[in-house]
Amino acid sequence: MQITINDYNMQNIETFGEILKKTPSEMINEALELYFEEQQKALLERNLENENAMTNLSFDEFWEDVEV
């Protein structure tokens, strides 16, 4: 795996590393954990919206054409 970090982010890693007394690896891992948490939340919300889209009929609409 090859990862490229742009100059802006590299400068921030160096600056915040000094301020927070953290290694670049620590900061990158923390950032990735936050990123994955946010992506997981977004995926769950999207799945929930898709489920709701499939079940948004009212009771009467659902049974309208059903013969029992």
N, C-alpha and C positions, 0 to 999 in steps of 0.2 A: 504494500500500500504506500502510495506517495501522496503526501499532503503538502499543498502550497499555501502559505500564509502571506497575504499582501502586506505591504510596508506599513500601512496605517495600523492594522491589527498587531503586527510585530512590535511596533512602537508602544502600543497600549499594553501588550504583554510585559514588555520590559519595565514600563513606568509603573503599572499596577503591581507587578511582582515586587518591585522595590518597596512600594508603599505598604502593601499587604503582607510582605515577607512570605510570599508563596512562590513556588517554582512554576515555570511555564506549564509543566505537565499537570500540576494541581489545578491551575486556572482553566486550562483547556478541558480537563475532565469535568470540572464543575459546570462549565458552560455547556458541554455536551449533555450532561445529565438534565439541566434545565431545558435545553432544546428538545430532548426526547420526551420529557414530561409534557411540554406544551404540544408537541405533535400528537402524542397519545390522546390528550384531552380533545384536540381538534378532530381526530379520527373518531373518537367515541361520540362526540357531538354530531358529527356528520352521519354516522351510522344511526344514531337516535332519530335524526331528522328524516332519514330515508325510511326508517320503520314507521314513523308517524305519518309520512306521506302515503304509505300504503294502507293505513288504517284510519284515515281522516273522514270516513263516511259516517253519517249519522245512522242511528238505529233504523230509521225508516228508509233511508237510501239503501242501506245494506240489504234489507229484506224486500225491497220494492218488487223485484221481478222473480222472487223465489216462491215456488208453489209447494205447499206442504199438504 
